[in-house]
Amino acid sequence: MPYPYQILDVFTATPLAGNPLAVVFDADGIAPVRMQKIAQEFNLSETIFMLTPSDPAHTAAARIFTPAHELPFAGHPTVGGAVALSRRAAEALAMVTLELPGGLVRCAVTHDAAAGAAAFDAPILPSVVEGAPGMATLACALGLAEADIGFGSYRPCRATSGPGFTMVPVADVSALSRIALDRAALAEFGAGWQSVYVFAPKDAGGFQVRMFAPLGGIEEDPATGSAAVALAAVVMAAEALPDGLQSIAIAQGIEMGRPSAVTLCLEVEAGALARVELSGEAVLVAEGVFHA
């Protein structure tokens, strides 16, 4: 049976930059095991399948797959999927509500002539988890010196926004550019924590980052929304942020030649993280029919 699909580049307004995403529409007839095979066929970091929602007031239910497994939530499919659904509607939707396994997500969507943008609150507040690998293991896994790891009050940790990440701060973008992964050392990070998000400070409180998950089928990701959400918990643990709204700009994909721009907005109440908003742009680059 034919299923329409689109390819969007996400966290960019420039075609052939950002993180590519496959969006498969009207996917109710596709079994989950088949969805996994289709995601392997597209071989992108994620593929999102749009289904009929359980609540007709919502726009769609959705399931997200990497080439290796299903995810309860991921940022770049949520942004790209919301923009795709909005543009595909008879009249462009200003609000897209997605039923994801990780929770209900409401996305505010805007458009211009070339691209769209979506912003949404993370369905799960991120948290820092104990048990990061030791400095020697981290340095070996990344091909860096131990002195390259950490800056200011930032130290390696684990964090989760649904998916789990090993979060590794490095001193500067030079260290970021020198990373050379050792898969054997990476395997020691433990099941569920082998996606590695490495971040370095940039101007005005922003970060430049890289995300690697080779043991999960992703050598390097050009933009990783769920890891950016997890970074919000790391920032809260490392810095005494005042109450109110804090905006953080994240640049990713630079070393891959696919520059991406992710924006986080943290809302702090009584010294605690109350809300995390993730936003970014997306642009359509291809569409067609998948014969599944």
Secondary structure, 3 states (H helix, E strand, C coil): CEEEEEEEEECCCCCCCCEEEEEECCCCCCCHHHHHHHHHHHCCCCEEEEECCCCCCCCEEEEEECCCCEECCCHHHHHHHHHHHHHHCCCCCCEEEEEECCEEEEEEEEECCCCEEEEEECCCCCEEECCCCCHHHHHHHHCCCHHHECECCECCEEEECCCEEEEEEECCHHHHHCCCCCHHHHHCCCCCCCCEEEEEECHHHCEEEEEEEHHHCEEEECCCHHHHHHHHHHHHHHCCCCCEEEEEEEEECCCCCCCEEEEEEEEEECCEEEEEEEEEEEEEEEEEEEEC
